[in-house]
Amino acid sequence: MKKFLLALSVTGLFLASTTASFADDAEKTIKGEAQCAKCSLKKADSCQNVIVTKHDGKEVIYFLKDHEGKDVNKKFHKTVCSAKKKVEAKGTVSEHDGKHELTIAAIKVVE
């Protein structure tokens, strides 16, 4: 009986943590400063869009990527490769290899 309760508890914890991670995949709006990860931040070997923002008083960097079949991110790069811009982006937030990623559906400059 104790083994059954232990297994049930472990399963419950696993399901709770899995559900929480899926909740992070909801579409969100991120506001911050768009810039190039290579040219401005020196955090990449090649040009890549990022949005730098604050969350709970800490700096958070979202690496942007496109939805399959769309190139919103790619088209936007010329806007921020040589200059930082305040932006608002909508998309799906996830984490990959310890980095925050935003798969963008839309992005616009706001000033």
C-alpha positions, -999 to 999 in steps of 0.1 A, spaced: 0 0 0 29 24 8 45 18 -26 11 25 -43 8 58 -24 44 68 -32 38 60 -69 6 80 -69 24 110 -53 52 109 -78 28 106 -107 8 136 -93 40 157 -90 50 148 -125 16 157 -139 16 190 -120 50 200 -133 41 190 -169 9 210 -168 28 241 -155 53 239 -184 25 236 -210 9 268 -195 40 287 -204 34 279 -241 4 302 -242 5 332 -265 18 363 -247 27 399 -255 62 409 -247 73 446 -245 109 456 -245 139 467 -265 146 448 -297 182 445 -308 206 422 -325 221 394 -304 254 396 -323 258 433 -331 244 449 -299 246 422 -272 276 402 -284 258 370 -273 256 352 -307 279 343 -336 254 354 -362 228 381 -364 196 372 -345 167 393 -331 162 395 -294 139 414 -271 154 426 -238 129 432 -211 125 432 -173 106 405 -154 104 406 -116 133 431 -116 156 409 -136 167 414 -172 152 387 -195 164 382 -231 139 365 -255 155 351 -286 130 355 -315 122 328 -340 95 325 -367 65 303 -368 69 277 -396 60 291 -430 62 328 -418 92 350 -418 81 379 -396 113 377 -375 135 376 -406 119 406 -422 121 426 -390 159 421 -386 169 450 -408 150 473 -384 171 464 -354 205 451 -367 221 485 -364 197 502 -339 178 494 -308 140 498 -310 112 497 -284 88 470 -295 57 450 -287 57 414 -299 30 387 -297 39 350 -298 45 318 -279 70 318 -251 92 287 -244 125 278 -230 152 259 -250 187 251 -237 183 276 -209 173 304 -232 139 321 -234 125 320 -269 96 338 -284 81 324 -316 66 355 -329 33 360 -347 35 398 -349 60 425 -339 58 463 -341 79 493 -331 63 514 -304 77 548 -294 
